[in-house]
Amino acid sequence: PSVNIMETPRKASIFTKTLRLLGLAAPEPVPKRPDALRMGVLGAAKVAPTSLISPSNEMESIKIVSIGARDIKRAAEFAETHGIPKHYGSYEEVLQDKDVEAVYIPLLNGNHAEWTIKALEAGKHVLCEKPLTASEFEARQVEAAAKKSGKVVMEAFHNRHHPLLIRIKSIVDSGELGTVKEVHARMQFPWLLSRFLDPDTSIHWDPAHGGGNLLEAGCYCVNAIRFASASEPVSIEDAAPLAIIPGKAETGIRATLKMKNGVVGHLFSNFKGNWLENSLRIVGTKGELFTNNFVAPHMFHYLNVSSGDGTKRTEKLF
């Protein structure tokens, strides 16, 4: 679509943002433009209201027109709750809906490639939750399908488009830090919180469905390393799971990546940590940069920059 969807959302307090994150509040929808991008949703997933519905309410250029779920009753309830005009009892019906120009896919990781390809074949643009696929083989299949269809496929790393990461990119590109040598990306969640949200019996730990820390959370760290280094990994220098649920996937992972341009990336991601953390540190030959919330900077964040001349500063970008 030619419609410009780069809009600035309305500001909200931390309290309001928290309520929206928990699915307890949503902004009132603004009037939509005649050329607004019409989107459908595949799956009544818990993440959809926070990731798509609530933000789209604040944008003139996006309109959610349909929702499909395997259970039509659940689809109907979701549609009524979020003011979506049409609901279906299958994902296929959303893809068949001629009013839908693009789809959002928040399904289990193991289903992302299948439904991304089906959506492309149906002539829809795709915004797919991370990770886009669960393997390199699937990624190449999606790439081929996207090229064949001529449609846009985007992986939903929303933080890439936040002013914080744009500012980080500008600092790195300015040369203020010198040549980037190392990137450290870390995420961890308190084990009590993880046990409540995803107990050991959760399907999110099932490798057959693309479960495990690397694909659920560690992918944010990999993406941040690629972003900060402006390069792609060429080798894994070291990697190991922190723990594995018997018969299932890893709950945490650490790894060291060698990037094509020589930067070394260190990732650490743990669902059973001692505290809540998501941080990004970039080390250059002239200085360092650190931010405390690269994953969800819209909630809160700060950015510390230490330059080679000994000066230090803190920035916030909302």
Salt bridges, closest charged atoms under 4 A:
ASP35 OD1 - ARG33 NE 3.02
GLU58 OE1 - ARG10 NE 3.62
GLU58 OE2 - ARG20 NH1 3.49
ASP97 OD2 - LYS86 NZ 2.79
ASP99 OD1 - ARG38 NE 2.84
ASP99 OD2 - LYS86 NZ 3.67
GLU101 OE1 - ARG38 NH1 3.58
GLU114 OE2 - LYS118 NZ 2.98
GLU136 OE2 - ARG140 NH2 2.94
GLU143 OE2 - LYS147 NZ 3.57
ASP173 OD1 - LYS169 NZ 3.64
GLU176 OE2 - ARG313 NH1 2.67
GLU182 OE1 - HIS184 NE2 2.76
ASP198 OD1 - HIS204 ND1 2.90
ASP200 OD2 - ARG195 NH1 3.90
ASP200 OD1 - LYS272 NZ 3.54
GLU232 OE1 - ARG226 NE 2.74
ASP238 OD2 - ARG254 NH1 2.44
GLU277 OE2 - ARG186 NE 2.97
GLU288 OE1 - ARG281 NH1 3.36
GLU315 OE1 - ARG167 NE 2.89
GLU315 OE2 - ARG313 NE 2.69
